């Protein structure tokens, strides 16, 4: 799946897929990030809070086709005007960046 996705992505493309929860599935997530690293030069794990999901978190597996991709920073910053215009209640620049900050026990996923 990941190899086919890599082929299908345009240059500079990014893959983002559900990545489970570090509180429940850390060994599985580690296995997935290890597999992704055999296909993509840039791999990161991020998470967000979802009150209705078990343990209140869900993770994302992200992979970049370009070795210079920086997944922790948005390609473009959403302005305060756009946040209001789009009716965004959760997402902003800081939330994006902080979603890659992991607890100590899970930091190995992004190293």
N, C-alpha and C positions, 0 to 999 in steps of 0.2 A: 504494500500500500504506500509506504513512504517513498520508495523508489519511483513508483508511478507518479506520485504527487510531485516529486522533484522534477521529473521530466515534463509534467504538465504546466508547471509554474513558469511564468515569464522571467527573464533576467531580473534579479533583485526581488523576486517574489518571496512572500512569507506564508508559511503554513501556521494555522492556529487550530488546535483541536482540544476537545475536552481532556483534562489531565487528572481527574480524580482529586482526592483530598489527602494532604500530607498526614493528617491525623489518622486516616484509615488505611491508606494504600501506599505508604512510602516505598516499600520494596518493589512494588509494581511500577510506580512512577520512575524510580531509578532505572529499572529495566528498560522502560520506554525511552528515557532520555539517552541511555547508552545506545540503543538501537538507532535513534534519530541521529546521533553523532557519527554513525557509520555512513550516513547518507548526506547530511547537511553540515556545512562548516560552522554554523552558528545555531546553538540550541539553548533555550532558557525555559524555566518553569516560572509561572506567575499564578497568582490566585486572587480571588475576590470573595467578599462576604455575600452569602445568599441565605437569608434567615430561614427559608423553607427547605434548604438542602441539609442532609445529615451533617452534623457538626458545624453547620453554618458557613461552610466554605466550599468552593469548587475551584479547581485548578485548571490551568491552560498549559498545554505543551506548545511552544512556539519554536519555529525553525526558520532560518533565513537561508536563501539560496546563495547570497553574496556574503563572502567572509567579512566584509566591512559593515554589514548591517548591525545597527545598535537597536535591539528590540526594546530596551528599557526606556527609550525616549521616543515619544510620538513623532512621526514624520512631519506633522504640522500641529501646532498648538491651537487648541480651540479657545477662542477669545471669550471673555465674559459675555459679550454681546451675543455670540453664537450659542453659548450655553443657554441663555434666556430664549433666544430665537428658536432653538431646536427643542426647548423644553427638557433639557437634560437635568435630571434630578440627582444623578450619582457621579457620572464621569466628569473628570477634569484632568488637567496636566499632572497635578500632583498625585492623584489617585492612580493614574497610569504608571508613573514612575515608581510609586511605593508598592505596587502589586508584585514587584520583583524582589522586594526585601523579605527574606524568608527567616523563620526562626532558626536558631543555631543548629538544631538537630536535622534540619532539612537543607542547609546551605550547600551540601555536597551536590545537590541537583544542578546548581548553577556554577559549578567549578570545573 
